[in-house]
Each structure stands twice: as structure tokens, then as C-alpha cells.
């Protein structure tokens, strides 16, 4: 009977080195996002948190799903944070970027309706119906709506990627993140784990492919009007 064949130490060493290289490559996009957004993000929790946010033209609120036509709990929290920024005079307008790829699914309109109940006037809200992912939202904010500075509003685990992508797209971007782990720990951990793969895709879109958004235009003037509208 033939004996078992054991791999040589040289083969094992090469396999180990290969695993190390793969691990570094897998973590490189996350490192890129964290370092690029360092100093440009804050947790939107506690008294006076808005004081740590620099003024910007607009809050860029990223969609996060609807339940029965209404914002999901995570999206609702993003909208509440954006309303706080508006009422604290940290932004003059809110750019609501979400998915309206189907007639029966309209994130931006649901976001606007929720913000109305938060005391935000219609004149201060701009709807982007083609924010299909974070990169598209950032590129469209700059190229379609003409934004120059934004405070990106999302959950804390998503802030590094969102801020980094917006800065890569040419925006002066800061991030305000909800600590969702306090309210929805299980969902937060699942989404946070997915960030490893989402950030790898983001790196490819932004730094390798320089990908265009699904709908790259035409240019809109709605944000410019919102920025110059008299504040109530």
C-alpha cells in the first residue's frame, strides 16, 4: 500500500505566503476607506454632536430600503440625523439619493415625505431617483447636481466607504453616522461584515474602473435652487 504523500515544507511555505498575500489584498480596500475618511467622520450620537460637523452645502442622505412604502428603521434614522443637521444650520439643503428603478418602489419620495414630518420644507429637499449604490450617489451629487461639499448621512459602519467614495468623486465630504448597533445589533453586524466585499467593489469602481453611474445625467439645477432659496 502506498504511503500518504505529505507536502514539502517549501510547498507549505509558499501556500502560507499566498494566503498572507490574499489576506492583505482583501483588507486593502477597507484600509483605504478607513484612512481616506479619517478625520472626516463623526458619530451622530449624544448631546451637541452637530457641533463637531463642519458646515456644508447639503446633506447627502443615502437610501437604505423601504418597508411597505415607508423608510426602513435604518433609513428613518438617517433622515432624522439629516433633519438635525438642517435645523442646526449645518446644511442648507438635503439631497435624497435612492432607488426608483421600479414605479412601485420610490425611495426618494418616501424619504421626502418622512422629512416633511421632521419640519424640513420642500424647498430645501432635492430628490435623486438614480442613487442605485453609494458610488452612483456620490458621482451624481457632483456631476449631475453640481454639489461641492456634502455631509454624507448613513450608518457608522458605512461612513468610511461613503465618505471616501464621495471624496474620490471630487466632493468635499464629511460623514455623520448612526451607531445602529445600539438598536439593531444583529442587522448591523451582518451589514458590517458585508462591508468587506462592498468596499472591494467600491475600490474597483472608483480607483480601477472609474465607473460611470448607471444614469450619468443630464445636469440638474434643483440643488442650486435649493441652496439659494430663502430659509423659513
ABEGO torsion letter per residue (X at the ends): XBBBBBBBAAAAAAAAAAAAAAAAAAAAAAAAAAAAABGABBBBBEBGAAAABBBBABBBBBBAEBBGGBBBAAAAAAAAAAAAAAAAGABABBBBBBBAABAABBAAAAAAAAAAAAGBBAAABBBBAABABAAAAAAAAAAAAGBABBBBBBBAAAAAAAAAAAAAAGBBBBBBBBBAAAABAAAAAAAAAAAAAAAAAAAAAAAAAGBBBABAOBBBAAAAAAAABBBX
